[in-house]
Amino acid sequence: MTISWGGMGTLWSKPVVTVYVKPCRYTYGFMNDNDYFTVSFYPEEYQKAMAVMGSKSGRDINKDEASGLTVKPIGQVVTYEEAEVTIICRKIYWQDLVRDNMPEDAVERFYTDE
């Protein structure tokens, strides 16, 4: 999955990567069911591949084939040969976003009743 909501920083004196995945995304189930995930960064030349990864669902197509990227297993996780950098992450905390705690303009812009 291609994500644009996230960040890197420090939490509890540990380097962390924070990602946000909506429950409707196919990736959400994988994130819930696994203790590890990867975050990868790609050269500009793979912008079209990233567009495929970010606009199509793995429920509907084989995104590896459609994007032309080459799967590269690393232990319990995967990345792609074409990635310049891959960070292997272990979940240390997760929580669903609570809509009542969000500013109304964010709710109106990014969320629907679905």
C-alpha distances in whole Angstrom, upper triangle without the diagonal:
4,6,10,12,13,16,18,21,24,24,27,28,25,22,19,15,15,11,11,9,12,13,13,9,9,7,10,12,11,11,14,16,15,17,15,11,10,10,10,12,13,16,17,18,14,14,14,11,9,10,9,6,6,9,9,8,8,11,13,12,12,9,11,14,13,11,14,13,14,13,15,16,17,19,17,14,12,11,12,16,15,14,17,16,14,15,15,15,17,17,20,20,18,19,18,19,22,23,27,26,24,26,27,25,22,22,24,21,18,19,21,23,20
4,7,9,11,14,16,20,23,24,27,27,24,21,18,15,14,11,11,10,12,15,14,11,12,10,12,15,14,13,17,19,18,19,16,13,11,9,9,10,11,14,14,16,12,11,12,10,7,8,9,6,5,8,10,10,11,15,16,15,14,11,13,15,14,12,15,13,16,15,17,18,19,21,20,16,14,12,13,16,14,13,15,15,13,14,16,16,18,18,21,21,19,20,19,19,23,23,26,25,23,24,25,24,20,21,22,19,16,18,21,23,21
4,6,8,11,13,17,20,21,24,25,22,19,16,12,11,8,8,8,10,13,14,11,12,10,12,15,14,13,16,18,18,18,16,13,12,9,10,11,13,16,16,18,15,13,15,13,10,11,12,9,7,10,12,13,14,17,18,18,18,15,16,19,18,16,18,17,19,18,19,20,20,22,21,17,16,14,16,19,17,15,17,15,14,14,15,15,17,17,19,18,16,17,16,16,20,20,23,22,20,21,22,21,17,18,20,17,14,16,19,21,20
4,6,9,12,16,19,20,24,24,22,19,16,12,11,8,9,10,12,15,16,14,16,14,15,18,18,16,19,21,21,21,19,16,14,11,12,12,13,16,15,18,16,14,16,15,11,12,14,12,9,12,15,16,18,20,21,21,21,18,19,22,20,18,21,19,22,21,22,23,23,25,24,20,19,17,18,21,19,16,17,16,16,15,17,17,19,18,20,19,18,18,17,16,19,19,22,21,18,19,20,18,15,17,18,15,13,16,19,22,21
4,7,11,14,17,18,21,22,20,17,14,11,8,6,6,8,10,14,15,13,16,14,14,17,17,15,17,20,20,20,18,15,15,12,14,14,16,19,19,22,19,17,19,19,15,15,17,15,12,15,17,17,19,21,23,23,23,20,22,25,23,21,24,22,24,23,24,24,24,26,24,21,20,19,20,23,22,19,20,18,17,16,17,16,18,17,18,17,15,15,14,13,16,16,19,17,15,16,18,16,13,15,17,14,12,14,17,20,20
4,7,10,13,14,18,19,16,14,11,7,5,4,6,9,12,16,17,15,18,15,15,18,17,14,17,20,19,18,16,14,13,10,13,13,16,19,19,22,20,19,21,20,16,18,20,17,15,18,20,20,21,23,25,25,25,22,23,26,25,23,25,23,24,23,23,23,22,24,22,19,19,18,20,23,21,18,19,16,15,13,15,13,15,14,15,14,13,14,14,13,17,18,20,18,16,18,20,19,15,17,20,17,15,17,21,23,22
4,7,10,12,15,16,14,11,8,6,5,7,9,13,16,19,21,19,21,18,18,21,20,17,19,22,20,19,17,15,13,11,13,13,16,19,20,23,21,20,23,22,18,20,22,19,18,21,23,23,24,26,28,28,27,24,25,28,27,25,27,24,25,24,24,24,23,24,23,20,20,19,21,23,22,18,18,15,14,13,14,13,15,14,15,15,14,16,17,16,19,20,22,20,18,19,22,21,18,20,23,20,18,20,24,26,26
4,7,10,13,13,11,7,6,4,6,9,12,15,19,22,24,22,23,20,20,22,21,18,20,22,20,18,16,14,13,11,13,13,17,19,21,24,22,22,25,24,20,22,24,21,20,24,26,25,26,28,31,30,29,26,26,30,29,26,28,25,26,24,23,23,21,23,22,19,20,19,21,23,22,18,17,14,13,11,13,11,14,14,14,14,15,17,19,18,22,23,25,22,21,22,25,24,21,24,26,24,22,24,28,30,29
4,7,10,10,8,6,5,7,8,12,15,18,21,24,26,25,26,23,22,25,23,20,22,24,22,19,18,17,16,14,16,17,20,22,24,27,26,25,28,27,24,26,28,25,24,27,29,29,29,32,34,34,33,30,30,33,33,30,31,28,29,28,26,26,24,24,24,22,23,22,24,26,25,21,20,17,16,13,15,13,14,14,14,14,16,18,20,19,22,24,26,22,22,23,26,26,23,25,28,26,24,26,30,32,31
4,7,6,5,5,5,8,10,14,17,20,23,25,28,26,28,24,23,26,24,21,22,24,22,19,18,18,17,16,19,20,23,26,28,31,29,29,32,30,27,30,31,28,27,30,32,31,31,34,36,36,35,32,32,36,35,33,34,31,31,29,28,27,24,25,24,23,24,23,26,28,28,24,23,19,18,15,16,13,14,14,12,13,15,18,20,20,23,25,26,23,23,25,28,28,25,27,30,29,27,28,32,33,33
4,5,5,7,6,9,10,14,16,19,22,24,27,26,27,24,22,24,23,20,20,23,21,18,17,18,18,18,21,22,26,28,30,33,31,31,34,32,29,31,32,29,28,31,32,31,31,33,36,36,35,33,33,37,37,34,36,32,33,31,29,28,25,25,24,23,25,25,28,30,30,26,25,22,20,16,17,14,13,12,10,10,13,15,18,18,21,23,24,21,22,24,27,27,25,26,30,29,26,27,31,32,32
4,5,8,9,12,13,17,19,22,25,26,30,28,30,26,25,26,25,21,22,24,22,18,18,20,20,20,23,25,29,32,34,36,35,34,37,35,32,34,36,32,31,34,35,34,34,36,39,39,38,35,35,39,39,37,38,35,35,33,31,29,26,26,25,24,27,27,30,32,32,29,28,24,22,19,18,15,14,13,10,11,14,17,20,20,23,26,26,23,24,26,30,30,28,29,33,32,30,30,34,35,35
4,7,9,13,14,18,21,24,27,29,32,30,31,28,27,28,27,23,24,26,23,20,19,20,20,20,23,24,28,30,33,35,34,34,37,35,32,35,36,33,32,35,36,35,35,37,40,40,38,36,36,39,40,37,38,35,35,32,30,29,26,25,25,24,27,26,29,31,31,28,26,23,21,18,18,15,15,15,12,14,17,20,23,23,26,29,29,26,27,29,32,33,30,32,35,34,32,33,36,37,37
4,6,10,12,16,19,22,25,26,29,28,28,25,24,25,23,20,21,23,20,17,16,17,17,17,19,21,25,27,30,32,31,31,34,32,29,32,33,29,29,32,33,32,32,34,37,37,35,32,32,36,36,34,35,31,31,29,27,25,22,22,21,21,23,23,26,27,28,24,23,19,18,14,14,12,11,12,10,12,15,18,21,22,25,28,29,26,26,29,32,32,29,31,34,32,30,31,35,36,35
4,7,10,14,17,20,23,25,28,26,27,23,22,24,22,19,21,22,20,16,15,15,14,14,16,17,21,24,26,29,27,27,30,28,26,28,30,26,26,30,31,30,30,32,35,34,32,30,29,33,33,30,32,28,28,26,24,23,20,21,20,19,21,20,23,24,25,21,20,16,15,11,12,10,11,12,11,13,16,18,21,22,25,27,29,26,26,28,31,31,27,29,32,31,28,30,33,35,34
4,6,10,13,16,20,21,24,22,23,19,19,21,19,16,18,19,17,14,13,12,12,11,14,16,20,23,25,27,25,25,28,26,23,26,27,24,23,26,27,27,26,29,31,31,30,27,27,31,31,28,30,26,26,24,23,22,19,20,19,17,19,18,21,23,23,20,19,16,14,10,11,8,9,9,9,10,12,15,18,18,21,24,26,23,23,25,28,28,24,26,29,27,25,26,29,31,30
4,7,10,13,17,19,21,19,20,16,16,19,17,14,16,18,16,14,12,10,10,8,11,13,17,20,22,24,22,22,25,23,20,22,23,20,19,23,24,23,23,26,28,28,26,24,24,27,27,25,26,23,24,22,21,20,18,19,18,16,17,16,19,21,21,17,17,14,12,9,10,7,9,9,10,11,12,14,16,17,20,22,24,22,21,23,26,25,22,23,26,24,22,23,27,28,27
4,7,10,13,16,18,17,18,15,14,17,16,12,14,17,16,14,13,11,11,10,13,15,18,22,23,26,23,22,25,23,20,21,23,19,18,21,23,22,22,24,27,27,26,23,24,28,27,25,27,24,25,23,23,22,21,21,19,17,18,18,20,23,23,19,20,17,15,12,12,10,11,10,10,10,9,11,13,13,16,18,21,18,17,20,22,22,18,20,23,21,18,20,23,25,24
4,7,10,13,15,13,15,12,11,14,13,10,13,15,14,14,13,10,11,9,12,14,17,21,22,24,21,20,22,20,17,18,20,16,15,18,19,18,19,21,23,23,23,20,21,25,24,22,25,22,23,21,21,21,20,21,19,16,17,16,19,22,21,18,19,17,15,13,13,11,12,10,12,11,10,11,11,12,15,17,20,18,16,19,21,21,17,18,21,19,16,17,20,22,21
4,7,10,12,11,13,11,9,13,13,10,12,15,15,15,15,13,13,12,15,17,19,23,23,25,23,21,22,21,18,18,19,16,14,16,18,17,18,19,22,23,23,20,22,25,24,22,25,23,25,23,24,23,23,24,21,19,19,19,21,24,24,21,22,20,18,16,16,14,15,13,14,12,10,10,9,9,12,14,17,15,14,16,18,18,14,15,17,16,12,13,16,18,17
4,6,8,7,9,7,6,10,11,8,10,13,14,15,15,12,13,13,16,18,20,23,24,25,22,21,22,20,17,17,17,14,12,14,15,13,14,16,18,19,20,18,20,23,22,21,24,22,23,22,23,22,22,23,20,18,18,18,20,24,23,21,23,21,18,17,17,15,16,13,16,14,11,10,9,10,13,14,18,17,15,18,19,19,15,15,17,16,12,12,15,17,15
4,5,6,9,9,7,10,12,11,12,15,16,18,18,16,17,17,19,21,23,26,26,28,24,23,23,21,18,18,18,16,13,14,15,13,15,15,17,19,20,19,21,24,23,22,25,24,26,24,26,25,25,26,23,21,21,21,23,27,26,24,26,24,22,21,21,19,19,16,18,16,12,11,9,9,12,12,16,16,14,17,17,17,14,13,15,14,10,10,12,13,11
4,5,8,8,5,8,11,10,10,13,15,17,18,16,18,19,21,23,25,29,29,30,27,25,25,24,21,21,20,17,16,16,16,13,14,14,17,19,20,19,22,25,24,23,27,25,27,25,26,25,26,26,23,21,21,22,24,28,28,26,28,27,24,23,22,20,19,17,19,16,13,11,8,10,12,13,16,17,16,19,19,20,17,15,17,17,13,11,13,13,10
4,7,9,7,9,12,12,13,15,17,20,20,18,20,20,22,24,25,28,28,29,26,24,24,22,20,19,18,16,14,14,13,11,12,11,14,16,18,17,20,23,21,22,25,24,26,24,26,26,27,27,24,22,22,23,24,28,28,26,29,27,25,24,24,22,22,20,22,20,16,15,12,13,15,15,18,19,18,21,20,20,17,15,17,16,13,11,11,12,9
4,5,5,8,10,10,12,14,15,18,17,15,16,16,18,20,22,25,25,26,22,21,20,19,16,16,15,12,11,11,10,8,9,9,12,14,15,14,17,19,18,18,21,20,22,21,23,22,23,24,21,19,18,19,20,24,24,22,25,24,21,21,21,19,20,18,21,19,16,15,13,14,17,17,21,21,20,22,22,22,18,17,19,17,14,13,14,15,12
4,5,6,7,9,11,12,14,16,16,14,16,16,18,20,22,25,25,26,22,21,21,18,16,16,15,12,12,12,10,7,7,7,10,12,13,12,15,17,16,17,20,19,20,18,20,20,21,22,19,17,16,17,19,23,23,22,25,24,21,21,20,19,19,18,21,20,17,17,15,17,20,20,24,24,23,26,26,26,22,21,23,21,18,17,18,18,15
4,5,5,6,9,10,11,13,13,10,12,13,15,18,19,23,24,24,21,20,20,17,15,16,15,11,11,13,12,9,8,10,13,14,13,12,14,17,17,17,19,18,19,16,18,17,18,19,16,13,13,14,16,20,20,19,22,20,17,17,16,15,16,14,18,17,14,15,14,16,19,20,24,24,22,25,26,26,22,21,23,22,18,18,19,20,17
4,5,5,6,9,10,13,13,11,14,15,17,20,22,26,26,28,24,23,23,21,18,19,18,15,14,15,15,12,12,12,15,17,17,16,18,21,21,20,23,21,22,20,21,20,21,21,17,15,16,17,20,24,24,22,24,23,20,19,17,15,15,13,16,14,11,12,10,13,16,17,21,21,20,23,24,24,20,19,22,21,17,16,18,18,16
4,5,5,6,9,12,13,12,15,17,19,22,24,28,29,30,26,26,25,23,21,21,20,17,17,18,16,13,12,11,15,17,17,17,18,21,21,21,24,22,23,20,21,19,20,20,16,15,16,18,20,24,25,23,26,24,21,20,18,16,16,14,17,16,13,13,12,15,18,20,23,23,23,26,27,27,24,22,25,24,20,19,20,20,17
4,5,5,6,9,10,9,12,14,16,20,22,25,27,28,24,24,24,21,19,21,19,16,16,18,16,13,11,12,16,16,16,15,16,19,20,20,22,20,20,17,17,16,16,16,12,11,12,14,17,21,22,20,23,21,18,17,15,14,13,12,15,15,13,15,14,17,20,22,26,25,25,28,29,29,25,25,27,26,22,21,23,23,21
4,6,6,8,8,7,10,12,15,19,21,25,26,28,24,24,25,22,19,21,20,16,16,19,18,15,14,15,18,19,18,17,18,22,22,21,23,21,21,18,19,17,17,16,13,11,13,15,18,22,22,20,23,20,17,15,13,11,10,9,12,11,9,11,12,15,18,20,23,22,22,25,27,27,23,23,26,24,21,20,22,23,20
4,6,8,10,10,14,16,19,22,25,29,30,31,28,28,28,25,23,24,23,20,19,21,20,17,16,16,20,21,21,20,21,25,25,25,27,24,25,21,22,20,19,18,15,14,16,18,22,25,26,24,26,24,20,18,16,13,12,10,12,11,9,10,11,14,17,19,22,22,22,26,27,28,24,23,26,25,22,21,22,22,20
4,7,9,10,14,17,20,23,26,30,31,32,29,29,29,26,24,26,24,21,21,23,21,18,16,16,20,21,20,20,21,24,25,25,26,24,24,20,20,18,18,16,12,13,15,18,21,24,26,24,27,24,20,19,16,14,12,11,14,13,12,14,14,18,21,23,26,26,26,29,31,31,28,27,30,29,25,24,25,25,23
4,6,7,11,14,17,21,24,27,29,30,27,27,28,25,23,25,24,20,21,23,22,19,17,18,21,22,20,20,20,23,25,24,25,22,22,18,18,15,14,13,9,9,12,15,19,22,24,22,24,21,17,16,12,11,9,8,12,12,12,14,16,19,22,25,28,27,27,30,32,32,29,28,31,30,26,26,27,28,25
4,7,11,14,17,21,24,27,30,31,28,28,29,26,24,27,26,22,22,25,24,22,20,21,25,25,23,22,22,26,27,26,27,24,23,20,18,16,14,12,9,10,13,16,19,22,24,22,23,20,16,14,11,8,6,5,8,10,11,14,16,19,22,25,28,26,27,30,32,33,29,29,32,31,27,27,29,30,27
4,7,10,13,17,20,24,26,27,24,25,26,23,21,24,23,20,20,23,23,21,19,21,24,23,21,20,20,23,24,23,24,21,20,17,15,13,11,10,7,7,10,12,16,19,20,18,19,16,13,10,7,5,4,6,10,12,12,16,17,20,24,26,29,27,27,30,32,32,29,29,32,30,27,27,29,30,28
4,7,10,14,17,20,23,24,21,21,23,20,18,20,20,16,17,20,19,18,16,18,21,21,19,17,17,20,21,20,21,18,17,14,13,12,11,11,9,6,8,9,13,16,17,15,17,14,10,8,6,5,7,8,11,13,13,16,17,19,23,25,28,27,26,29,31,30,27,27,30,28,24,25,27,29,26
4,6,10,13,17,19,20,18,18,20,17,15,18,18,14,15,19,19,18,16,19,22,21,18,16,15,19,20,18,19,15,15,12,11,11,10,11,10,7,7,7,10,13,14,11,13,10,6,6,5,6,9,11,14,15,15,18,19,21,25,27,30,28,27,29,31,31,27,28,30,28,24,26,28,30,28
4,7,10,14,16,18,15,16,18,15,13,16,17,13,14,17,18,18,17,20,22,21,19,16,16,19,20,17,18,15,15,14,13,13,13,15,14,10,10,8,11,13,13,10,11,8,6,5,7,8,11,12,15,16,16,19,20,21,24,26,29,27,25,27,29,28,25,26,28,26,23,24,27,29,27
4,7,10,13,14,12,13,15,13,11,14,15,12,13,17,18,18,17,21,22,21,19,15,14,18,18,15,16,12,13,12,12,13,12,15,15,12,10,7,8,10,9,6,7,6,4,6,9,11,14,16,19,20,20,22,23,24,27,29,32,30,28,30,32,30,27,28,30,27,24,26,29,31,29
4,7,10,12,10,11,14,12,10,13,15,13,14,17,19,20,19,23,24,22,20,17,16,19,18,15,16,13,14,14,14,16,16,19,19,15,13,10,10,11,9,6,6,5,6,9,12,14,18,19,22,23,23,25,25,25,29,30,33,31,29,30,32,30,27,28,30,27,24,27,30,32,31
4,6,8,6,8,11,10,8,12,14,12,13,17,18,20,20,23,24,21,19,16,15,17,17,13,13,11,13,14,14,17,17,20,21,17,15,11,9,10,7,5,5,7,9,12,15,17,21,23,25,26,26,28,28,28,32,32,36,34,31,32,34,32,28,30,31,28,26,28,31,34,32
4,5,6,8,11,11,10,13,15,15,16,19,20,22,22,26,26,24,22,18,17,19,18,14,14,12,14,16,17,20,20,24,24,21,18,14,12,12,8,7,7,9,12,15,18,21,24,26,29,30,29,31,31,31,35,35,38,36,34,34,36,33,30,32,33,30,28,31,33,36,35
4,5,6,9,10,10,12,14,14,15,17,19,22,23,26,26,24,22,19,18,19,18,14,15,14,16,19,20,23,23,27,27,24,21,17,15,15,11,11,10,13,15,18,21,23,27,28,31,31,31,32,32,31,35,35,38,36,33,34,35,32,29,31,32,28,27,29,32,35,34
4,6,8,9,10,12,13,14,16,17,19,22,22,26,25,22,21,17,16,17,16,12,12,12,15,17,19,22,23,27,28,24,21,17,14,14,10,11,11,14,17,20,23,25,29,30,33,34,33,34,34,34,37,37,40,39,36,36,37,35,32,34,34,30,29,31,34,37,35
4,5,5,6,9,10,11,12,14,16,18,19,22,21,19,17,14,13,14,13,9,9,9,12,14,16,19,21,24,25,21,18,14,11,12,8,9,11,13,15,18,20,23,26,27,30,31,30,32,31,31,34,34,38,36,34,34,35,33,30,31,32,28,26,29,31,34,32
4,5,5,6,9,10,10,12,14,17,18,22,21,19,18,14,14,15,13,10,12,11,15,17,19,22,23,27,26,23,19,16,14,15,12,12,13,15,17,19,22,23,27,28,30,31,29,30,30,29,32,32,35,34,31,32,32,30,27,29,29,25,23,26,28,31,29
4,5,5,6,9,10,11,12,15,17,20,18,16,16,12,13,13,10,8,10,11,14,17,19,22,24,27,27,23,20,17,15,16,13,14,16,18,19,22,24,25,28,29,32,32,31,32,30,30,33,33,36,35,33,33,33,31,28,29,29,26,24,26,28,31,29
4,5,5,6,9,10,11,13,14,17,16,14,13,9,9,10,8,5,7,7,11,13,16,19,21,24,23,20,16,14,11,13,10,11,14,16,16,19,21,23,26,27,30,30,28,30,29,29,32,32,36,35,32,33,34,31,28,29,30,26,24,26,28,31,28
4,5,5,6,8,10,12,13,17,17,15,14,10,11,13,11,7,10,9,13,14,16,19,20,23,23,19,16,13,12,14,11,11,13,15,15,17,19,20,23,24,27,27,25,27,26,26,29,29,32,31,29,30,30,28,25,26,26,23,21,23,25,28,26
4,5,5,6,8,12,13,16,16,14,14,11,12,13,11,8,12,12,16,17,20,22,24,27,26,22,19,17,15,17,15,15,17,18,18,20,22,23,26,26,29,29,27,27,26,26,29,28,32,31,28,29,29,26,24,25,25,21,19,21,23,26,24
4,5,5,6,9,10,13,12,10,10,7,9,10,7,6,9,10,14,15,18,20,23,25,24,21,18,16,14,17,15,15,18,19,19,21,22,23,26,26,29,29,27,28,26,26,29,29,33,32,30,31,31,29,26,26,26,23,21,22,24,26,24
4,6,6,8,9,12,12,10,10,6,8,10,8,7,10,10,13,13,16,18,20,22,21,17,15,13,12,15,13,13,16,17,16,18,19,20,22,22,26,25,23,24,23,24,27,27,31,30,28,29,29,27,24,25,25,22,20,21,23,25,22
4,6,8,10,13,13,12,13,10,12,14,12,10,14,13,16,16,19,20,22,24,23,19,17,15,15,18,16,15,18,18,17,19,20,20,23,22,25,24,22,23,21,21,24,24,27,27,24,25,26,24,21,21,22,19,16,18,19,22,20
4,7,10,12,11,11,13,10,13,14,11,11,15,15,18,19,22,23,25,27,25,22,20,18,18,21,19,19,21,22,21,22,23,24,26,25,28,27,25,25,23,22,25,24,28,28,25,26,26,24,21,21,21,18,16,17,18,21,18
4,7,9,8,7,9,7,11,12,9,10,13,14,17,17,20,22,24,26,24,21,19,18,17,20,19,19,22,23,22,23,23,24,26,25,28,27,25,25,23,23,26,26,29,30,27,29,28,27,24,23,24,21,18,19,20,22,19
4,5,6,6,8,8,11,13,11,12,15,15,18,17,20,21,23,24,22,19,17,17,18,21,20,20,23,23,22,23,22,22,24,23,26,25,23,23,21,22,25,24,28,28,26,28,28,27,24,23,24,22,18,18,19,20,17
4,5,5,6,6,9,11,10,11,14,14,16,14,17,18,20,22,19,17,15,15,16,19,19,19,23,23,20,21,21,21,22,22,26,25,22,23,22,23,26,26,30,30,29,31,31,30,27,26,27,25,21,21,22,23,20
4,6,8,9,12,14,13,15,17,18,19,18,20,21,23,24,21,19,18,19,19,23,23,23,26,26,24,25,24,24,24,24,27,26,23,24,22,23,26,26,30,30,29,31,31,30,27,26,27,25,22,21,21,22,18
4,7,9,12,12,11,14,16,17,19,18,22,22,25,26,24,22,20,20,20,23,23,24,27,27,25,27,26,26,27,27,30,29,27,27,25,26,29,28,32,33,31,33,32,31,28,27,28,26,23,22,22,23,19
4,6,9,8,8,10,13,14,16,15,19,20,23,25,23,20,18,18,17,20,20,21,25,25,24,25,25,26,27,27,31,30,28,28,27,28,31,31,34,35,33,35,34,33,30,29,30,28,25,25,25,26,23
4,6,6,6,9,10,11,12,12,15,16,20,21,20,17,15,15,14,17,17,18,22,23,21,23,23,24,25,26,29,29,27,29,27,29,32,32,36,36,34,36,36,35,32,31,32,30,27,27,27,29,25
4,5,5,6,8,8,11,11,14,16,19,21,19,16,13,13,12,15,14,15,19,20,18,20,20,22,24,24,28,28,26,27,26,27,30,30,34,34,32,34,34,33,29,29,30,27,24,25,26,28,25
4,6,5,6,6,7,7,11,13,16,19,18,15,11,11,9,11,12,13,17,18,17,19,19,21,23,24,28,28,27,29,28,29,33,33,37,36,34,36,37,35,32,32,33,30,27,28,29,31,28
4,6,5,7,8,10,13,16,19,22,21,18,15,14,12,14,14,16,19,21,20,23,23,25,27,28,32,32,31,32,31,32,36,36,40,39,37,39,39,38,34,34,35,32,29,30,31,33,30
4,6,8,11,12,16,18,22,24,23,20,17,16,14,15,15,16,20,21,21,23,24,26,28,29,32,32,30,32,30,31,34,34,38,38,35,37,37,35,32,32,32,30,27,28,29,31,28
4,5,9,11,14,17,20,23,22,19,15,13,11,13,11,13,16,18,18,20,21,23,26,27,30,31,29,30,29,30,33,33,37,37,34,35,36,34,31,31,32,29,26,27,29,31,28
4,7,10,13,16,19,22,22,19,15,13,10,11,10,12,16,18,18,21,22,24,27,28,32,33,31,33,32,33,37,37,40,40,37,39,39,37,34,35,35,32,30,31,33,35,32
4,6,9,13,15,19,19,16,12,9,6,7,7,9,13,14,14,17,18,21,24,25,29,30,29,31,30,31,35,35,39,38,36,38,38,36,33,34,35,32,29,30,32,34,32
4,6,10,13,16,17,14,10,8,5,5,7,9,13,14,14,17,17,20,23,25,29,30,29,32,31,33,37,37,41,40,38,40,41,39,36,36,38,35,32,33,35,37,34
4,6,10,13,13,10,7,6,5,6,9,10,14,14,12,15,15,18,20,22,26,27,26,29,29,31,34,36,39,38,37,39,40,38,35,35,37,34,31,32,34,36,33
4,6,10,11,9,6,5,5,6,9,10,12,13,11,13,13,16,18,21,24,26,26,29,30,31,35,37,40,39,37,40,41,40,36,37,39,36,33,34,36,38,35
4,6,7,6,4,6,8,9,13,12,15,14,12,13,11,14,16,19,22,24,24,27,28,30,34,36,39,38,37,39,41,40,36,37,39,37,33,34,36,37,34
4,6,5,5,7,10,11,14,13,15,13,10,11,9,12,13,17,20,22,23,26,28,30,34,36,39,37,36,39,41,40,36,37,39,37,34,34,37,38,36
4,6,8,10,13,15,18,16,18,16,13,13,10,12,12,16,19,21,22,26,27,30,33,36,39,37,37,40,42,41,37,38,40,38,35,35,38,39,36
4,7,11,14,16,19,17,19,17,14,13,10,11,11,13,16,19,19,22,24,27,30,33,36,34,34,37,39,39,35,35,38,36,32,32,35,35,33
4,7,11,13,16,14,16,14,11,10,8,9,10,13,16,18,18,21,23,25,29,31,34,33,32,35,36,36,32,33,35,33,29,30,32,33,31
4,7,10,12,11,14,13,9,11,9,11,13,15,19,21,21,23,24,26,30,32,35,34,33,35,37,36,32,33,35,32,29,30,32,33,31
4,7,9,7,10,9,7,9,9,12,15,17,20,22,22,24,25,27,30,32,35,34,32,35,36,35,31,32,34,31,28,29,32,33,31
4,5,6,9,10,9,12,12,15,18,21,24,25,25,28,28,29,33,34,38,36,34,36,38,36,33,34,35,32,29,31,33,35,32
4,6,8,10,10,13,14,18,21,23,27,28,28,31,32,33,37,38,41,39,38,39,41,39,36,37,38,35,32,34,36,39,36
4,6,9,10,14,16,19,22,24,28,29,29,31,31,32,36,37,40,39,36,38,39,37,34,35,36,33,31,33,35,37,35
4,5,7,10,13,16,19,21,24,26,26,28,29,29,33,34,37,36,34,35,37,35,31,33,34,31,29,31,33,36,34
4,7,10,13,16,20,22,25,27,27,29,30,31,34,35,39,36,34,36,38,36,32,34,36,32,30,32,35,38,36
4,7,10,13,17,19,21,23,24,27,28,28,32,33,36,34,32,34,36,34,31,33,34,31,29,31,34,37,35
4,6,9,13,16,18,20,21,24,25,26,30,31,34,32,31,33,35,33,30,31,33,31,28,30,33,35,33
4,6,10,12,15,17,18,21,23,24,28,29,32,30,29,31,33,32,29,30,33,30,27,29,32,34,32
4,7,10,13,15,16,20,22,23,27,29,32,30,29,32,34,33,30,31,33,31,28,29,32,34,32
4,6,9,11,13,16,18,20,24,26,29,27,26,29,31,31,27,28,31,29,26,27,30,31,30
4,6,9,11,15,17,20,23,26,28,26,26,29,32,32,28,29,32,31,27,28,30,31,30
4,6,7,11,14,16,19,22,25,23,23,26,29,29,26,26,29,28,25,25,28,28,27
4,7,11,14,16,19,22,24,22,23,26,29,29,26,26,30,29,26,26,29,30,28
4,7,11,13,15,19,20,18,19,23,25,26,23,23,27,26,23,23,26,26,25
4,7,10,12,16,18,16,17,20,23,24,20,20,24,23,20,20,22,23,22
4,6,9,12,14,13,14,18,20,21,18,17,21,21,18,17,20,20,19
4,6,9,12,11,12,16,17,19,16,14,18,18,15,14,16,16,15
4,6,9,8,8,12,14,15,12,11,15,15,13,11,14,14,15
4,6,6,7,11,12,15,12,11,14,16,14,12,14,13,15
4,5,5,8,9,11,10,7,11,13,11,9,11,11,12
4,6,8,9,12,11,9,12,15,14,12,13,13,15
4,7,9,12,10,10,13,15,14,13,15,16,18
4,6,8,7,7,10,11,11,11,13,14,16
4,6,6,7,9,10,11,11,14,16,18
4,5,5,6,9,10,10,12,13,16
4,5,5,6,9,10,12,14,17
4,5,5,6,8,11,13,15
4,6,6,5,7,10,12
4,6,6,7,10,12
4,6,8,12,13
4,7,11,11
4,7,8
4,5
4
